[in-house]
Amino acid sequence: MRIFKVLPLLFVLAGCGDTSIKELEQYGTAPFNAEQWQQRQNRLSMVWDLSRDKRICNQTTDQIIALLGKPDSYFISEKFKAWSLGSNLDFVIDIPYGKDKPEWFFLGETIDTVASFYCD
């Protein structure tokens, strides 16, 4: 039974690799606005700006939630906090258990990874 819990995560990880931030420009290049993000407005068009300097990588969980608001849901487990971007896409941040800062973040669609970025 445990293998069925691990399989979705393996599918996500199989699609992972550091994507070029430039590829996110296809969704729009609107400047990130925390107030609009928290009101669920234009999130997809702000993903490029939010991701380009990987600023969320240097923030604690509390700082990320202050910036983005409470996660809309979780992607597979509570470890993967997710904010809906519409169009079945989620902006997902992986904050490992026992740590307070993200290891990576990605755009996810169901169990597929559309684009992923590692925090250095």
C-alpha positions as CSV (number, residue, x, y, z in Angstrom):
1,M,0.0,0.0,0.0
2,R,2.9,2.4,0.8
3,I,4.1,2.1,-2.8
4,F,0.9,3.8,-4.0
5,K,1.7,6.8,-1.9
6,V,5.2,7.0,-3.4
7,L,4.3,6.5,-7.0
8,P,2.8,10.0,-7.7
9,L,5.9,11.6,-6.2
10,L,8.2,9.5,-8.4
11,F,6.2,10.7,-11.5
12,V,6.7,14.3,-10.4
13,L,10.4,13.9,-9.8
14,A,10.9,12.1,-13.0
15,G,9.9,15.2,-14.9
16,C,12.2,17.5,-12.9
17,G,15.1,19.3,-14.1
18,D,16.0,23.0,-13.8
19,T,14.0,24.8,-16.5
20,S,15.1,28.1,-17.9
21,I,13.2,31.0,-16.2
22,K,12.9,32.4,-19.7
23,E,10.5,29.7,-20.5
24,L,8.0,31.1,-18.1
25,E,7.7,34.3,-20.2
26,Q,5.1,32.5,-22.3
27,Y,2.7,32.9,-19.4
28,G,3.3,36.7,-19.2
29,T,5.7,39.1,-17.6
30,A,3.5,41.1,-15.3
31,P,5.4,42.4,-12.3
32,F,4.8,40.4,-9.1
33,N,2.2,42.1,-6.9
34,A,1.6,40.4,-3.5
35,E,-1.9,42.0,-3.0
36,Q,-3.1,40.8,-6.4
37,W,-1.5,37.3,-5.9
38,Q,-3.3,36.9,-2.6
39,Q,-6.6,37.9,-4.2
40,R,-5.9,35.3,-6.9
41,Q,-5.7,37.8,-9.7
42,N,-3.3,37.4,-12.6
43,R,-1.2,34.8,-10.8
44,L,-0.1,33.0,-14.0
45,S,1.2,36.2,-15.6
46,M,3.2,37.0,-12.5
47,V,5.0,33.6,-12.2
48,W,7.9,34.7,-14.4
49,D,8.6,37.8,-12.3
50,L,8.2,35.8,-9.0
51,S,10.5,33.1,-10.2
52,R,13.2,35.0,-12.1
53,D,15.4,35.9,-9.1
54,K,14.4,32.9,-7.1
55,R,13.7,35.3,-4.2
56,I,11.4,32.7,-2.5
57,C,14.4,30.4,-2.1
58,N,15.9,32.7,0.5
59,Q,12.7,33.1,2.5
60,T,11.4,31.1,5.4
61,T,8.0,29.4,5.3
62,D,6.4,32.2,7.3
63,Q,7.9,34.8,5.0
64,I,6.6,32.9,1.9
65,I,3.1,32.6,3.4
66,A,3.2,36.4,4.3
67,L,4.2,37.1,0.6
68,L,1.9,34.7,-1.2
69,G,-0.9,34.1,1.4
70,K,-2.0,30.7,2.7
71,P,-1.5,27.9,0.1
72,D,-4.7,27.1,-1.8
73,S,-3.9,23.4,-1.5
74,Y,-1.2,20.8,-1.3
75,F,0.5,19.0,-4.2
76,I,0.6,15.3,-3.2
77,S,1.4,16.0,0.5
78,E,1.7,18.9,2.9
79,K,5.4,19.1,2.1
80,F,4.4,20.6,-1.3
81,K,2.5,23.9,-0.7
82,A,0.5,24.9,-3.8
83,W,-1.1,28.1,-5.1
84,S,-3.5,27.8,-8.0
85,L,-2.6,29.6,-11.2
86,G,-5.8,28.6,-13.1
87,S,-5.7,26.4,-16.2
88,N,-5.1,23.3,-14.0
89,L,-1.6,24.7,-13.1
90,D,-0.3,25.2,-9.6
91,F,2.7,27.1,-8.3
92,V,4.3,24.6,-5.9
93,I,7.0,25.1,-3.3
94,D,8.8,22.1,-1.8
95,I,9.7,22.8,1.8
96,P,11.2,19.6,3.2
97,Y,10.1,18.3,6.6
98,G,12.4,19.6,9.3
99,K,13.6,22.6,7.2
100,D,12.2,26.1,7.0
101,K,13.4,27.1,3.5
102,P,12.5,25.6,0.1
103,E,14.7,23.2,-1.8
104,W,12.9,23.8,-5.1
105,F,9.7,25.1,-6.6
106,F,7.8,24.2,-9.8
107,L,4.7,24.6,-11.9
108,G,2.7,21.5,-11.6
109,E,-0.3,20.1,-13.5
110,T,-2.0,17.2,-11.8
111,I,1.0,15.0,-11.2
112,D,3.2,16.4,-14.1
113,T,5.9,19.0,-13.6
114,V,5.7,21.7,-16.3
115,A,8.8,23.7,-15.1
116,S,11.0,23.3,-12.1
117,F,13.6,25.4,-10.4
118,Y,16.2,24.3,-7.7
119,C,17.2,26.6,-5.0
120,D,21.0,26.8,-4.7
